[in-house]
Amino acid sequence: MNSLRPVALVLCVLFVAVMGCRGGAQIFQVKDAPVQTATGKQPSLEDVQKAIITAGVGLNWQMAVAKPGEIIGTLNVRSHQAVVLIPYTTTNYSIIYKNSTNLKYNAEKQTIHENYSGWIQRLDGAIRARLTAAGM
């Protein structure tokens, strides 16, 4: 049994080294997600804007209207910052990476800190829920 301890120790060290060297996860983006309401009725551009802003604010994103049909979302978590562009119409929306701070973004590999994907997936889910609940 004692002869297994050095092997286990070496395996643990290798595991930690490999996990620490990961380059991050692929950038997760939402492209042309359909705007769907509970009633099936097409919402106005203002209704979509309101749903996106409310969803983001509910998850602690700072949401700013850049122009009609475009919102910039900023999430600050401790020393990390993610900035996304959210273009939208009455029929679809996207969530596109714009910028980040302290998230290990690699433009060449299109990778970023693994937490980024979860943040974007939660934002997307909240937007879908708000659009559906609005029942326009």
N, C-alpha and C positions, 0 to 999 in steps of 0.2 A: 504493500500500500504506500509506503513512504517513497518508493521509487517513482510513483506517479506525480508527486508534488512538483518536482522540477519541470516536468512536462506540462503540467497544468499552468504553472507560473509562466513558462515561455509562451504558451498559447494565449494566456490573458494579456501579456505584454504585446504580442503580435496583433491581437484583436483591437486593443486600444490604439496602437499605432495606425492600423488600417482605418479605423473609424475616424481618427483625427486628421487623416490625409484626404478625406473625401472632398471633392471639389464643389459639392453642393448639388442641388436638385435642378432639373430643367425648369426654366421659367414657365409658370402656369399662366395661361391667358384664356380669357373667355372671348370667343369670336362669334359675333352675330347670333347671340342667344335670342330666341323668340320672346317677344313681349306677350304674355298670356294672362288673361284676366279670368276670374271665376265665371263671369257672365258670357265671355267670348266676345264682348264688345271691344272695339278698338279704342284705347284711351287717347286723350289729347297729349300733345308734346309736354304740356305743363304737368299733366297727371303723371307721366313717366318720370319727369324730372323730380317731382315731389316724392315719388316712391323710392327713387335711387338715393336721394339725399337723406330721407328718413331712415332707410335701411343702413346707410353708412354711418350716420350719426349714432344710431343705436348700437353700433359695434365700435364706437370711439374713433371713427374716422372723421377727419375734418373735410368737409365737402364744400367745394367752391365752384360756382357756375362760371366757366371760362367764356362761354358764348352759348346761344341757344343750340341745344343738341350736343353739348359737351360739358362734362363735369370733371374737375380734377380732385381726386381723393388722396388724402395724406394720412398715413397712420404712423404714429410715434409710439414706440414701445421701448422704454428705457433709453438706451443710446442708439437705437435703431430707427430708421425711417424708411418707409416705402411710399412711393408716389405713383399713382396710376391715372391714366386717362380713360374716361368713360364716355365714349361717343354713344349717342342714342337717337332713335327715331320713335315713331309710334308703333313700329313693328319689331324692332330689335335693338339690342345694345351689346357692347363689348367692354371688356376690362383689360386694358393694355398696359404693360409695364412702361413707366416713363423714367423713373429715377429712383435711387436709393442711397442710403448712408449706412455704413457698417453692416451690410448684408452679404458681403463676399460676392458681389455681382461680377461675373466674368462675361463681357460682351462677346468675346470670340467663341466661347463654348455655350453661351446663352444659359448659364447656370447662376443660381443664387442660393442663399441660405434656405434650408429646407422648411423653415417656418413660414416663409413667404407664400408657398402654395396653400397652406391651411388658411392663412388670412384671406387670400383671394377666393378660395372655395366658400368660406363663411360669408364673405361679402356677396358673392353671387347667390348663395342660398337665401340670404336676407332680402336681396333685391327681388328674387322670384317670389318669395313669400309676400312681400309688400304689394307687388303688382297683382298677385292673385287675390289677396285679402281686400284690396281696394274695390274689387268688383265693379269697376267703372261701367 
